[in-house]
């Protein structure tokens, strides 16, 4: 008799635990996109120095003032659930509203530290002049060595500078040394 009571209680406890786990699944589905439209950096993984964040913000504002384009840097600890880097990048890009609305000329650099992954995407207005193949090359040459060495600050600076110079070239803007810093 005591064994049946124990079995019922164990089954009930298991059912409650299963219900709690199911209730938690939406929270594990994907990280919440958190951006501020007044900043070009959202460092949720806390991997960038204050100097790098300020630098990216200042240069992105200068770029936006000159041609409407913006470059945003978003970091997070890790993706959870069934989302992909590409899907999350798309969500961040659209939530942030990078670039001007009419030109769709923003660029996003996304780093997921725990996943050892990164993604770069451009708005439709830059797809022809800054194709995905060029973005991939920039990531391989500028970000990957420092990312692999866990020197995220240097990798972000180098990648940001290259993206900035590419966008300036597209719009015929002089860089005036604004993004010539290499960490």
C-alpha positions in Angstrom: 0.0 0.0 0.0 2.8 2.4 0.9 4.5 1.6 -2.4 1.4 2.6 -4.4 1.2 5.9 -2.5 4.9 6.6 -3.2 4.4 5.8 -6.9 1.5 8.1 -7.2 3.4 11.0 -5.5 6.4 10.4 -7.6 4.3 10.4 -10.8 2.6 13.7 -9.6 6.0 15.3 -8.9 7.2 14.2 -12.3 4.2 15.7 -14.0 4.7 19.0 -12.1 8.4 19.0 -13.1 7.5 18.3 -16.8 5.0 21.1 -16.8 7.5 23.5 -15.4 10.1 22.5 -18.0 7.5 23.0 -20.8 6.6 26.4 -19.4 10.3 27.4 -19.6 10.8 26.3 -23.2 9.7 29.6 -24.7 12.4 31.4 -22.7 15.0 29.0 -24.1 13.8 29.4 -27.7 16.0 32.4 -28.5 17.6 35.3 -26.8 15.6 38.5 -26.7 16.9 41.2 -29.0 17.9 44.2 -26.9 19.1 47.3 -28.8 19.1 51.0 -28.3 18.6 53.1 -31.4 20.9 55.7 -30.0 23.9 53.4 -29.7 25.8 51.5 -32.4 27.0 48.9 -29.9 25.0 46.4 -27.8 27.7 44.5 -25.9 25.5 42.0 -24.0 28.5 39.5 -23.7 30.5 42.3 -22.0 33.6 41.6 -24.1 34.4 45.1 -25.5 36.3 47.9 -23.8 34.6 51.2 -23.1 37.1 52.8 -25.6 36.0 50.4 -28.4 32.4 51.0 -27.7 32.8 54.7 -27.7 34.9 54.5 -30.9 32.3 52.4 -32.8 29.6 54.8 -31.6 31.4 57.9 -32.7 32.5 56.6 -36.1 29.1 55.1 -36.8 27.4 58.5 -36.0 29.9 60.2 -38.3 29.1 57.7 -41.1 25.4 58.1 -40.6 25.6 61.9 -40.7 27.6 61.6 -44.0 25.4 59.1 -45.9 22.8 57.5 -43.7 24.6 54.2 -43.4 25.3 52.8 -40.0 27.4 49.9 -38.7 26.2 48.2 -35.5 28.0 45.7 -33.3 26.0 43.3 -31.2 27.4 40.7 -28.9 25.7 38.0 -26.8 26.8 35.1 -24.6 25.2 32.4 -26.7 22.2 31.5 -28.8 19.8 29.2 -27.2 17.1 27.0 -28.6 16.4 26.5 -32.3 17.4 29.9 -33.7 20.3 30.2 -36.1 22.9 32.9 -36.3 21.5 34.1 -39.6 18.0 34.2 -38.2 19.0 36.0 -35.0 21.1 38.5 -37.1 18.1 39.2 -39.2 16.0 39.8 -36.1 18.6 42.1 -34.6 19.2 44.0 -37.8 15.4 44.7 -38.2 14.8 45.5 -34.5 17.8 47.9 -34.5 16.8 49.6 -37.8 20.4 50.0 -38.9 20.9 52.4 -41.8 18.5 54.9 -43.3 14.9 53.6 -43.9 14.9 54.6 -47.6 18.4 53.3 -48.5 18.4 50.2 -46.2 22.2 50.7 -45.9 23.0 49.3 -42.5 25.6 46.7 -41.6 25.5 44.4 -38.6 28.4 42.6 -36.9 27.0 39.9 -34.6 29.2 37.8 -32.2 28.0 34.9 -30.1 30.8 34.1 -27.7 29.6 30.9 -26.2 28.8 29.5 -29.6 32.1 30.5 -31.0 30.3 32.0 -34.0 29.8 35.3 -35.7 27.8 36.8 -38.5 27.8 39.9 -40.6 24.9 41.1 -42.7 24.1 44.1 -44.8 20.9 45.9 -45.7 19.4 45.4 -49.2 20.7 48.7 -50.3 24.3 47.5 -49.9 23.9 43.9 -51.2 25.4 44.7 -54.7 28.3 46.8 -53.5 29.0 44.9 -50.3 28.0 41.3 -51.2 28.0 38.4 -48.7 31.2 37.1 -50.3 33.0 40.3 -49.4 31.6 40.2 -45.8 32.8 36.6 -45.4 36.3 37.5 -46.6 36.4 40.5 -44.2 35.3 38.2 -41.3 37.9 35.6 -42.2 40.8 38.1 -42.6 39.9 40.7 -39.9 37.9 39.0 -37.2 38.8 35.3 -37.2 42.4 35.5 -36.0 41.5 37.7 -33.0 38.2 35.9 -32.4 40.1 32.5 -32.2 42.6 34.1 -29.8 39.7 35.5 -27.7 40.9 39.1 -28.3 37.4 40.3 -29.2 38.2 43.9 -28.8 40.9 43.9 -31.4 38.9 41.7 -33.8 35.9 44.0 -33.6 38.0 47.1 -34.2 39.7 45.7 -37.2 36.5 44.3 -38.7 34.6 47.6 -38.0 37.4 49.6 -39.6 37.3 47.5 -42.7 33.5 47.7 -42.9 33.7 51.4 -42.4 36.2 51.9 -45.1 34.2 49.7 -47.5 31.0 51.7 -46.9 32.9 55.0 -47.3 34.3 53.7 -50.6 30.8 52.9 -51.8 29.6 56.4 -51.1 32.7 58.1 -52.2 33.5 59.5 -48.7 37.0 60.3 -47.5 37.8 58.4 -44.4 40.0 61.2 -43.0 41.7 58.6 -40.9 38.6 58.2 -38.7 38.8 54.4 -38.8 42.4 53.8 -39.3 43.0 52.5 -35.8 44.1 48.9 -35.6 44.1 47.4 -32.1 
